[in-house]
C-alpha cells in the first residue's frame, strides 16, 4: 500500500497563508492533491497540517485529514523528516502501508506522470530514497551530481575547484520524496549513497519563497499548460 503525505503548515514567513493562497484561481495545495489522486498510485492522500482552514480546504479537494498536527511540529526549524515521522506514528495503527511519497503543498508543477515515473524508479530502489532534483542554471555554491541517477558526490564551489569538471550539477528540486516506511522512520535526511534522483527540467520547477517567485511560477505554469 502506498500513501502520500502532504505537509502543509499554516504559518509562512514571507507569503501569508502560502499553502492555501490562490494560484491561478485555485488554492495552491489543490495542484499536488489533484495530481496525487489522478495518478491512482495512492490508497490514501493525507495532509498533515496544524490549521483547521487548510484541513477543511484539503478535505474538500479529496485529501484526508486523520489528525491536526501539533503546533510544536510546525516551526521554521522542524524538518520534513520529523513531520513525516510524526504522521506515520499517528496513522500506522489504523492504516497498513509500506511506501510513502511526501509531496510539498506548493508543488504545483508536479504531474501524475511525474509521480508514476518516479514511483517506477522507486520500485527498483526501495532500500533508499528517490528525490526530485533539477540542474543548476548557473555556477552553484553547493550541489551534487549523479551517475546513472545514483547520488555520487556533493560539491562545494570555491576558488580552487572548477565545477565545470562535472558534467551536470544538481540541487534538490523540493517537489517530492519517495521512501519506504522503514526508511522514513530510520533516516535523518534524504541524501544517502544509494539515493536516486527523478530529474525535473528547470522549466518545470520554481522555488516559491517570495511574491515575485509566486508571480514567476504563475507565468511558467500558464506557459507550460498553453503548450500542452
N, C-alpha and C positions, 0 to 999 in steps of 0.2 A: 504494500500500500504506500503510495506517495502522497505527501501533503505539501501545501505551500504555506509559508508563514510570511505575512507582510507586516513588518514593524513600523507602526505609524503613531508617533507621539504627537501631542498637541502643541507643545511649545517649539518654536524655532527662533533662532537669533535674528536673522536678517529678513525673513519673509514671514509675515504674520499668518498663522494658520496654514502654513505651507502645504501640508499633506491633503488638505481639502479645498485649497484655493482653486478657483475655476481656471482651467487650462483649456482654452478654446471651447468654452461653453459647457465643460464638464469638470467636476472635481478631479484633480489630477490623479487621485487614487483610483478613479474609475478605470483608467487605462490598464494598469497591471492586473486588476481584478478581472476585467473583461477578457484579457488575453490568456490569463491563467485558466479561466473557465472554458474558454474557447479551445484550448489545447487538449482538453479531456485527459490530461495526464494525472490530475489530482483527484483523489477521493474527497478531499476537503481543502478548501481555501480559507485559511484562518487569518484574521487581522489581530495583532497584538497591539493594543492601544490603552492609554491612560485617560482617554477622552470619550465621554458619552456621545458627543456630537459626531466624532469620527466613527464610533461604533454604529450609530444609527444610520449614517450615510453608507457605510460599508455593508451593512446588513441588507439595505435596500438594493445594493448593487450585486448581491448574490454571495457575499462572503459570510463567514460565520464568526461570531464573537463569543468564544467559550468562557472568557473571563475579562475583567478590566485590569489592566496592568497597574502594579503599584507605582506611585509617583517616584519612588526612590530608584526605579529602574528606567526612568525617562530623562535623566540628566544628561548634560553635554558629554560627560566623561564615561558614560555607560556604553559598552561596546555592543556591536551587533551580536557577537557570540553570546554574551551574557543574556541578551533579550531572547535569543532563540533557545538557549538552555532553559530559561525560565518558562517559556511556552511549552517546551517538551515536558517538563516536570508537572505543569498544570494540566496537561491533556492526556498524558500517556496512560492513565488509569481508565480512561473512557474510550480511547481510540487505539487501534493497532496500526502501526506504521513503521516502515523501515528506512524510508528515504525522505529527505526534506529539501525543498528549494526555498531559500529565503529570497524574496523579491522586494526591492525597495519601493515604497509608495510613490516615488516620483519617477519611476522607470517607465516613462510614457512612450519610449521608443521600442521597448521590448514587445515582440510579437509572439503569437502562439507558435509560429515556425521556429523562432529562436529557442523557445522553451523545449520544443520537441527535439530539435537537433542537439541542443546541449545535454538533454537527458540521454540521448543515444550515446553521446560521448561519456557521460557519467556511468552508464551501464557497463562500459568497458574499463572503468577506473574507479570502482566503488570503494577502494581502500583509501582514497583521499578525496580532495575537493575538486570541483570544476568551478572556476571563477570566470567572470566576464572581464575581458581585457580589450584595450584598444591601443593602437600605435601612437606614440608621441608625434605631434605635428611640428615640433621644434626641439632643439637640443635639450635634453632633460637634465635636471639636477640629480634626480634619483629615478630608478626604473628597474625593470627586469627583462630578461629575454628568454625565449623558449626555443627548444629544438624538438621538432616533431610534436609541438604543442605541450611539451613537458617542461615545467619550470626548471631552468638550469642555473641561473645566476642573477643575483641582484647587482646593480652597478651604481656607483656614486660618481657623478661628474665633478672633476676638478682640473686644475691646470696641467696635471701630469697624466691625465687619461683622456684619450680621444674616443668619444662614444661612437664615432663612425667605424670603429673596428668591429662593431656588432652590426649584423645585417638589419635587424629591426629591434627597436627598444619599445617596450610596452609599459603601461600602467593599469592599475585596477580601474575598470570602467564603472564600477559601482552600480551595477544593474541587478545581478543576482548571484547566488552561490548555491551549488548543489553539494550535499554531503549526506552520508548515512546517519541515522540516529546515533549510532555508537560513536561515530567520528565527531559529530557536533558536541556530544557530551564530554568527550575527552580533550578536545582541542582548545588552544588559546588564541590561535588565529588561523587564517586560511592558507597561508603560504608555507608549504612544505615541499620536500624534494620531489614528491610524486604528484603535486598539484598540476592540473592541466588547465588550459585556457580555451574558452569559447571566444573567438575574436569578433569584435564589432568594428565596422567601418567608423571613421571619425564622423561621417555624416549621420550616423545612427546613434550618436552618443552626445550628451550635453550635460555638463555639471550645472546644477541649478542651485546656486548659493546666494545669488543676488537678483534683484528685479531685472537688471539688464540681462543676466543669464536666462531668466524666465522668458523675456521677450525674444531672445535669440532662439531658444528652444521652440517657441511657438512658430517662428518663421521657418525653422528647419523641418518641423513636423508638417506644416502646411505644404512645403515644397515636396517632401517625400510622398505625401498622400496624393498630391496632384499628379505625380509621375506614375502612380500605380495604374 
